[in-house]
Amino acid sequence: MNHRHEPQRWVVRRHRFEPARLVLGLCLLPIAMLFVLHATGETELSLALRFLLLPCALVLAAVVAVIALTVRRTRGPRPVGGGRENATGERDTT
């Protein structure tokens, strides 16, 4: 039997870029690493300093979110689909 299978295409739905989520994720990774390093005894960082880093990361993400929202509002509405094509090469209307 000769079964021909076409390669499966994964179609990813478009969503808008959220820079605040990226910044928060990039800030939380080193904070988590500090907790891991402290748990393994590799570093001696005070508990107060480690807990102070989390609100700083949240404030930084909030500032980035406000800036992104301001930029989006001043730039105005984008056309439907943003003029882009989807994975199948058709105009994206979502």
TORNU-704735 format. One line per 10 residues: number of its first residue (from 1); their letters; for each residue x, y, z of N, C-alpha, C, O. Coordinates in pm, 1 decimal. Each point is the difference from the previous one (the first is absolute). Layout:
BEGIN
NUM = A = X Y Z X Y Z X Y Z X Y Z | ...;
END
This chain:
BEGIN
1 = MNHRHEPQRW = 81.9 -117.7 0.0 -81.9 117.7 0.0 87.0 125.1 0.0 96.9 12.1 75.0 | -134.2 76.7 -159.0 74.3 125.0 -10.3 -91.7 115.0 40.8 -79.9 48.7 -79.9 | 92.6 -6.9 203.6 -81.0 111.4 49.9 80.7 127.8 -10.3 112.6 10.1 48.6 | -173.1 84.9 -112.0 66.5 129.1 -9.0 -64.0 94.8 101.1 -121.2 21.5 0.3 | 203.2 32.1 82.2 -47.4 96.3 99.3 66.2 133.6 -27.7 122.1 11.6 -10.4 | -205.8 86.4 -1.0 55.9 133.5 -14.2 49.8 46.5 135.6 -58.7 -32.7 103.2 | 167.0 108.9 -103.7 45.4 51.8 129.3 -106.7 90.1 60.9 -62.5 80.6 -68.8 | 43.8 -95.8 196.0 -103.4 76.5 69.6 48.8 141.5 25.3 109.5 20.3 52.4 | -190.0 76.4 -89.4 35.1 139.9 24.1 -64.3 45.4 128.2 -119.4 -20.2 22.3 | 198.1 80.4 60.0 -51.6 56.0 124.8 -33.2 145.7 -25.2 87.3 80.2 -33.1;
11 = VVRRHRFEPA = -210.4 -48.1 48.6 -43.9 137.6 -20.8 -10.1 66.4 136.7 -76.6 -42.1 86.8 | 154.7 145.0 -70.9 2.4 73.7 125.9 -87.9 123.4 -15.1 18.0 80.3 -91.6 | -111.5 -67.3 181.2 -86.3 118.1 -4.1 78.8 122.8 42.7 77.8 -4.6 95.4 | -98.2 111.0 -164.9 71.2 124.0 31.9 -59.1 64.1 124.9 -121.1 -1.4 21.9 | 207.9 56.1 57.1 -42.0 76.2 116.1 93.5 119.5 11.5 110.8 -0.7 -53.7 | -155.9 100.7 123.0 84.7 118.4 7.3 113.9 -21.0 98.2 -11.1 -73.7 98.0 | 119.0 140.4 -127.7 120.7 -9.1 81.3 -20.4 78.0 129.3 -42.8 115.4 -1.9 | 73.7 -178.9 113.1 -11.4 63.8 131.1 140.5 17.2 59.2 52.5 -92.6 61.8 | 8.5 209.8 -80.1 136.1 19.6 49.7 11.2 -9.4 151.7 105.1 -38.3 51.3 | -211.2 72.2 21.6 6.6 -6.9 146.2 16.2 -143.8 47.1 71.1 -26.0 97.2;
21 = RLVLGLCLLP = -136.6 -67.4 -165.4 15.2 -141.3 37.3 141.9 -48.1 -25.5 55.7 -76.5 78.7 | 2.4 122.0 -189.6 138.3 -37.2 -30.4 94.9 54.0 106.0 86.4 -72.1 49.7 | -103.0 198.4 -15.9 87.6 62.2 100.4 -16.0 -68.5 135.1 99.0 -26.7 68.1 | -222.3 -1.7 -29.1 -22.2 -66.0 128.3 63.2 -138.8 1.5 63.3 -38.4 98.4 | -79.9 -35.9 -205.5 61.6 -132.5 -7.6 151.2 6.4 7.1 63.3 -81.0 67.6 | -5.3 178.1 -138.1 146.0 14.0 2.0 51.0 47.3 136.1 114.3 -27.9 36.2 | -197.3 98.6 38.9 38.3 42.9 134.8 -17.2 -113.1 101.8 78.2 -11.2 94.4 | -179.7 -71.7 -113.6 -25.7 -106.9 97.0 99.6 -115.2 -11.4 26.3 -68.7 98.7 | 29.0 47.0 -217.2 97.3 -108.6 -15.1 122.7 16.8 90.4 35.1 -94.6 70.6 | 31.7 211.0 -69.5 113.7 14.9 91.6 -40.5 -4.0 147.5 75.9 -48.1 84.2;
31 = IAMLFVLHAT = -195.9 98.7 -53.0 -45.9 -5.0 139.1 -16.8 -145.1 43.4 41.3 -37.6 109.7 | -101.8 -43.4 -195.4 -14.9 -142.8 30.8 136.5 -66.7 11.1 20.6 -86.7 84.8 | 71.8 127.2 -170.0 135.0 -57.8 5.4 69.2 35.8 131.6 74.2 -81.4 55.0 | -97.9 201.8 -4.7 58.0 36.6 129.2 -53.9 -88.0 112.3 74.9 -39.4 89.4 | -204.9 8.4 -93.6 -57.6 -88.5 100.9 59.7 -140.0 -10.4 26.6 -63.9 101.8 | -5.7 16.3 -223.5 60.5 -132.7 -19.0 144.9 0.1 48.9 42.6 -93.6 67.8 | 31.7 196.1 -101.1 139.4 8.2 44.8 9.0 8.9 151.9 90.7 -57.3 60.4 | -183.7 128.3 1.2 -0.8 7.4 145.5 -35.2 -135.8 61.6 57.0 -39.0 101.9 | -150.5 -32.1 -163.8 -40.2 -131.2 51.9 113.4 -101.0 -9.0 11.9 -88.5 84.8 | 71.4 101.6 -187.9 112.4 -93.4 -14.1 123.5 46.0 76.3 99.5 -72.3 5.5;
41 = GETELSLALR = -104.4 191.8 53.6 111.7 49.2 79.3 107.8 67.1 -81.9 110.1 22.2 50.2 | -138.6 10.7 -174.8 99.9 61.7 -87.8 16.6 149.7 26.0 106.3 56.2 -26.2 | -209.9 7.5 77.2 8.2 143.5 22.5 -64.9 34.6 134.0 -90.9 -68.7 46.5 | 138.7 174.4 12.7 -58.0 49.6 124.4 -58.3 137.7 -27.1 70.0 101.0 8.1 | -196.2 -98.0 -39.6 -70.2 124.2 -25.2 -111.8 10.3 102.1 -73.6 -96.1 22.6 | 61.1 212.0 38.5 -98.7 13.1 106.7 -142.1 -22.6 -52.8 -30.7 30.1 -115.3 | -52.8 -82.7 201.0 -137.8 -29.1 -35.9 -74.9 128.2 -34.1 -82.7 1.1 -91.2 | 110.7 105.9 163.1 -66.8 127.3 -26.0 32.7 50.9 -140.2 -87.8 51.6 -69.1 | 211.7 -65.6 27.3 38.6 45.0 -133.0 -66.4 -83.8 -108.1 -43.8 53.1 -102.0 | 36.2 -183.0 123.9 -64.9 -87.0 -98.7 -148.5 31.3 -11.1 -54.7 -2.8 -110.3;
51 = FLLLPCALVL = -11.8 32.4 221.2 -141.7 33.7 -5.2 -23.0 142.5 -50.7 -109.5 31.5 -46.7 | 209.0 53.5 55.0 -11.3 134.7 -53.3 7.7 -0.7 -152.5 -55.1 89.3 -64.4 | 121.5 -187.1 6.4 14.6 -6.6 -145.0 -133.7 -25.5 -70.4 -21.3 49.2 -110.8 | -67.3 -124.0 172.6 -127.9 -31.7 -63.3 -87.8 123.8 -21.6 -48.7 19.2 -111.4 | 26.5 64.5 211.2 -78.7 121.5 -27.1 66.8 91.7 -102.4 -68.6 66.7 -77.4 | 201.0 -63.1 76.6 70.4 80.7 -100.6 -28.7 -52.5 -140.3 -20.8 78.4 -92.7 | 19.5 -209.5 76.9 -30.5 -60.1 -130.4 -143.7 30.3 -40.7 -26.9 28.4 -116.8 | -64.7 -34.2 211.9 -140.1 30.0 -29.7 -19.0 146.7 -39.4 -76.3 30.3 -91.7 | 144.8 59.3 159.8 -10.0 142.7 -32.8 58.6 26.1 -138.8 -56.5 76.9 -77.7 | 169.0 -140.2 46.6 60.7 15.6 -131.9 -94.2 -50.4 -109.0 -14.4 64.5 -103.9;
61 = AAVVAVIALT = -49.3 -178.5 126.5 -95.9 -53.3 -97.3 -120.6 93.2 -14.6 -51.9 17.1 -110.3 | 7.6 42.6 219.9 -112.3 94.0 -6.7 37.1 123.8 -80.3 -81.2 50.2 -77.9 | 202.1 -1.0 96.0 45.9 116.3 -76.2 4.8 -33.9 -149.0 -42.6 80.1 -83.2 | 93.6 -196.8 49.8 5.7 -42.7 -140.2 -141.3 -14.8 -56.4 -23.9 35.4 -115.4 | -69.7 -86.9 194.7 -138.1 -15.6 -45.6 -63.5 135.5 -28.4 -71.2 14.9 -99.3 | 95.4 83.2 183.8 -55.6 134.2 -20.2 60.2 63.2 -125.4 -71.5 63.4 -77.6 | 200.5 -79.9 57.7 65.3 54.1 -119.9 -56.2 -66.8 -124.7 -29.0 67.8 -98.6 | 13.2 -199.6 101.7 -53.4 -72.2 -115.9 -142.7 43.5 -30.2 -36.4 16.8 -116.4 | -44.4 1.5 220.1 -137.9 44.7 -19.4 -3.8 140.8 -59.4 -81.3 28.6 -87.9 | 167.9 57.3 135.4 7.1 136.4 -51.7 40.7 0.0 -146.9 -57.4 73.1 -80.7;
71 = VRRTRGPRPV = 155.2 -154.0 46.7 44.9 -8.3 -139.4 -111.3 -53.5 -88.5 -21.8 51.1 -109.9 | -49.0 -153.5 156.4 -109.3 -56.8 -80.0 -112.5 101.6 -21.5 -58.5 6.5 -108.2 | 29.0 71.9 210.3 -107.7 99.0 -13.7 39.1 114.2 -92.5 -82.9 47.1 -77.9 | 206.5 -2.2 84.9 42.2 111.2 -84.7 20.8 -43.6 -144.2 -13.6 81.2 -91.5 | 46.1 -207.4 70.0 22.9 -50.4 -134.7 -130.7 -17.9 -75.1 -1.8 4.1 -123.0 | -106.9 -23.7 194.8 -130.6 -14.0 -63.2 -30.8 -144.2 -34.0 84.2 -88.3 16.6 | -205.9 64.8 -64.5 -40.0 -137.6 -31.7 73.1 -51.9 -123.0 28.8 73.8 -94.2 | -0.2 -202.4 98.5 65.4 -65.1 -113.3 -106.9 -62.2 -88.0 -108.8 -31.4 48.1 | 137.6 13.2 -175.4 -97.7 -66.4 -85.7 -20.2 -144.4 44.6 87.8 -60.3 61.7 | -204.6 6.1 -93.9 -31.2 -137.2 40.0 103.8 -93.0 -59.6 25.7 3.1 -120.3;
81 = GGGRENATGE = 33.9 -85.8 204.9 102.4 -93.8 -46.4 136.9 62.8 -11.6 98.7 -71.4 -17.5 | -89.9 199.6 26.4 129.1 66.7 -5.0 68.2 -9.5 -135.4 118.2 32.3 -12.0 | -192.3 -77.0 -91.9 60.8 -11.2 -131.1 94.0 -117.7 -12.7 83.8 -3.5 -90.1 | -96.9 -92.4 179.1 90.4 -114.8 -0.2 -69.4 -121.3 -58.5 -122.2 -3.9 -14.7 | 204.0 -95.1 -18.4 -53.4 -126.0 -48.9 13.0 -105.2 108.1 91.5 5.4 82.1 | -183.2 -101.5 -81.9 9.2 -107.8 97.5 88.9 -111.4 -53.8 63.3 17.2 -104.1 | -57.2 -130.7 172.8 90.4 -108.9 -36.9 -32.5 -61.0 -134.7 87.6 -58.4 -63.6 | -211.2 70.5 18.7 -38.4 -59.7 -129.1 19.9 96.6 -115.2 -26.2 -36.1 -114.7 | 71.8 157.7 141.4 26.1 96.4 -103.8 -119.2 87.0 -32.9 7.4 82.6 -90.9 | -118.1 -99.4 163.4 -118.9 81.0 -22.2 4.8 123.3 87.4 72.7 4.0 99.2;
91 = RDTT = -149.5 95.8 -135.5 -7.5 121.3 80.9 -61.0 -33.5 135.4 -102.3 -68.1 7.6 | 164.1 115.2 97.1 -48.8 -23.9 134.9 -106.5 102.8 33.0 27.8 119.9 1.7 | -149.4 -165.7 24.5 -110.3 92.7 28.1 -42.5 -3.4 145.4 -105.5 53.6 34.0 | 184.3 -114.8 52.6 -36.6 -7.3 140.5 64.9 109.8 78.1 -19.6 9.5 121.1;
END
